[in-house]
């Protein structure tokens, strides 16, 4: 995927769901993975020509694991002219050593998002951009059906009343395969996830299941995504879409 195509996908999502307004200051959550770095590239480029003017800050939540080298991310942010902040936490220690969680992902995600949103507000951001792409949205829907018995996926735009932060997901129209293509074409500086539970989650199981279903039924992922967009899930009818 070329940069221009990435801009097109992201701009369509922003326009369809009115994700950005004049004067927004947006924090981009950066994990060091391909998705968040792709989102950073997209928003940093869009700043130059999008009709609504906005500011960016890149934020990484450091969970406290060893060997988490963020120097290349810091350099990328400097190249893209985006301010960069690292939020130091002890989330890894709390989840794996103090709490000894057998299923750590939910608690870790909750604490990580809380730290990110709180810090974003401290530095004057009114919005946080998460790097969930089309496949993430589809996988979340399957997880919700399998384990909660609901037809649900997170919305393109979510306002968090408690913090006053609005979460946006500008990569929502981008298939993961395109993100992988962008990663290789533009040589993004990936940082390996140091979490000991990485790759052993229910989400990874669903990811492999959806991949197999799509192999056996070409195009099914796009049809599933269309069902989510039109399925009357709360938050998906923004800007009159239904």
Helices and strands as residue ranges (DSSP letters): H 3-16, E 24-29, H 34-46, E 54-62, H 71-79, E 83-88, H 91-93, I 94-98, H 105-122, E 127-129, H 134-148, E 157-159, E 166-168, H 176-186, H 202-216, H 220-230, G 238-240
